[in-house]
Amino acid sequence: RDVAIKVLRYDFSNEEELRRRFQREALSATSLTHPNIVNIYDVGEDEDIHYIVMEHVKGETLKQYIQHNAPVSPVKTITIMKQLTSAISNAHNNHIIHRDIKPQNIFVSKYGDYKLGDFGIAKTIEKTVSGTKIGTYKYMAPEVYNNQPYGSSADIYSLGLMLYWLLNERR
């Protein structure tokens, strides 16, 4: 099978934080099994190289899809959003908040499946607190941006933005 391998890039000024983030992504992603979440096959370390072996989704990102197809018909948008909300529901049911839902982290397979990937800044719901402004500002929920306490609703806000971009003209 075709796979993608994500390798930890070292920035020696912030090496320990990068390792923690990489391990968090690996643990978060391996605990999730869902048809609309990118599958993780293996996590490992070879000498000082940390890696994740994951499903290779042949196709494009949702960002590319929106650039080529927006505005998307309401019927097609509903199909896409059902898949994305199902993936997020599965993550939330497993007590994981993605925290960086954006079109670049959603992959569109050539078979029409929409898969959520990149759990690099995911966090367990029980540990989420205020003061952690992390993610992509453009897709960030107001409570996260304003350093207020947040939970799984932050991911729902980001999904709402995906809905908006699908139904509106290209930008």
C-alpha positions, -999 to +999 in steps of 0.1 A: +000+000+000+010+036-006+019+055+026+030+089+036+057+094+062+058+124+084+092+131+099+099+154+128+120+184+117+145+195+143+148+231+154+174+228+181+162+259+199+128+242+205+136+205+202+118+193+233+086+211+224+087+196+189+092+161+203+062+166+227+040+179+198+050+150+175+043+124+202+010+141+210+000+139+173+010+103+171-009+093+203-040+113+193-041+100+157-035+064+166-064+064+191-088+073+163-103+049+138-128+064+114-132+063+076-130+102+075-098+104+095-064+097+080-052+063+091-020+060+111-002+027+105+029+031+126+048+055+148+085+051+155+119+063+161+151+054+143+181+068+161+171+105+164+145+105+137+109+103+148+083+094+122+046+086+116+036+062+088+001+071+076-024+066+049-015+084+017-046+101+005-044+104-033-061+136-044-061+172-032-067+192-001-100+208+006-083+242+000-075+232-036-109+217-041-126+250-030-102+270-052-113+249-082-150+243-075-165+270-052-192+278-049-201+241-044-237+231-047-257+227-015-262+190-021-225+184-026-217+206+004-240+185+026-222+154+015-188+169+024-200+183+057-215+150+068-182+133+064-163+161+083-188+163+111-187+125+115-149+126+117-149+154+143-177+137+163-155+106+165-125+127+177-147+145+203-162+112+215-126+101+221-120+133+241-098+149+214-101+184+201-083+189+168-077+227+173-065+233+137-093+224+114-087+242+081-089+233+044-052+225+042-057+197+068-086+181+050-078+157+022-101+149-007-094+114-021-099+106-058-128+085-046-147+114-031-138+107+005-130+137+028-104+129+055-092+149+084-055+148+091-028+166+110-035+161+147-003+179+156-018+203+180-047+182+191-054+181+228-075+160+251-107+178+261-100+173+298-067+192+295-079+222+274-076+255+293-076+291+285-044+309+276-034+285+248-037+304+215-026+278+190-038+270+155-044+290+124-058+324+132-080+326+101-099+295+113-097+300+150-128+303+172-132+336+190-128+321+224-095+306+215-083+338+199-093+358+230-075+333+253-108+322+270-116+287+281-128+265+252-137+230+244-150+210+214-171+239+202-139+255+189-137+227+163-174+232+154-167+269+147-139+259+123-162+235+106-187+263+101-160+283+083-155+253+060-192+253+053-190+290+045-161+286+021-177+257+003-209+276-004-193+309-014-173+321-044-136+315-047-112+337-029 
